[in-house]
Amino acid sequence: MAATASPGAGGMDAKPRTSPKSVKFLFGGLAGMGATVFVQPLDLVKNRMQLSGEGAKTREYKTSFHALTSILRAEGLRGIYTGLSAGLLRQATYTTTRLGIYTVLFERLTGADGTPPGFLLKVALIRMTADGRTAFTRWSVLNLASSCLPARLPPDQRRGYKNVFDALIRIVREEGVPTLWRGCIPTMARAVVVNAAQLASYSQSKQFLLDSGYFSDNILCHFCASMISGLVTTAASMPVDIAKTRIQNMRTIDGKPEYKNGLDVLVKVIRYEGFFSLWKGFTPYYARLGPHTVLTFIFLEQMNKAYKRLFLSG
């Protein structure tokens, strides 16, 4: 149970009552899952764009819009939601852990008068958050990529996963347990970059907007801070994200994997596709990450407000 506010020594008031830790973790996961339902098509387009032109072959898709229309034409409306079950499972682990730990630590570092922690404390907080969620990230991101891949392959090469659980069972049976951790190093690198960029830029942007005097703590402020956060995170994380995507989808040719590691991916992308190909799919990535960030934080803030109103007020 949350502690009740009571007078402390010297007449200072203790921190106000807050939701239990379990509720913080629950709200974090629900917020991420709710956002994923809306942005899954954009995530699919982003993955297809990052894999287009792989190995110096002709790009399958010219633009993000071309990718979206091609998928709709070839696979139908259900096709753009390929991998939704994996996306939801990923959020149920990844975002539950990430936002749960972040929220708990953020409140702990907030002053009794409501003063938020400084920037350096936020950076330390984010590093602690990244350490706590890496194990969940490694395998759940792989399942998202694996579930999205089959519809992109030629018919005779498609794996035909029915859902994320079918994918998990077949990957273990056909490729071995270690395959679930393929690409864990670039995934961990991406987790650190996304964590540092997204959480720090959101809280810092929100604080800046509130301090400007033009915003109050409402949905408009959350929206603007989330869009800024999404832009910063997109620019920072795309190179490690494309390395993660390529490694998790690579084939084994004559007994040898296409790539040795994440650095090998980056070198080959720059050599064969050009430096700016590291940001290939920037539009769908930001179009996905921006709204996902917006919706996640708006859902989270609104659930927290509703909980306080229903259970902590008075």
Disulfide bonds with the S-S distance in Angstrom:
none
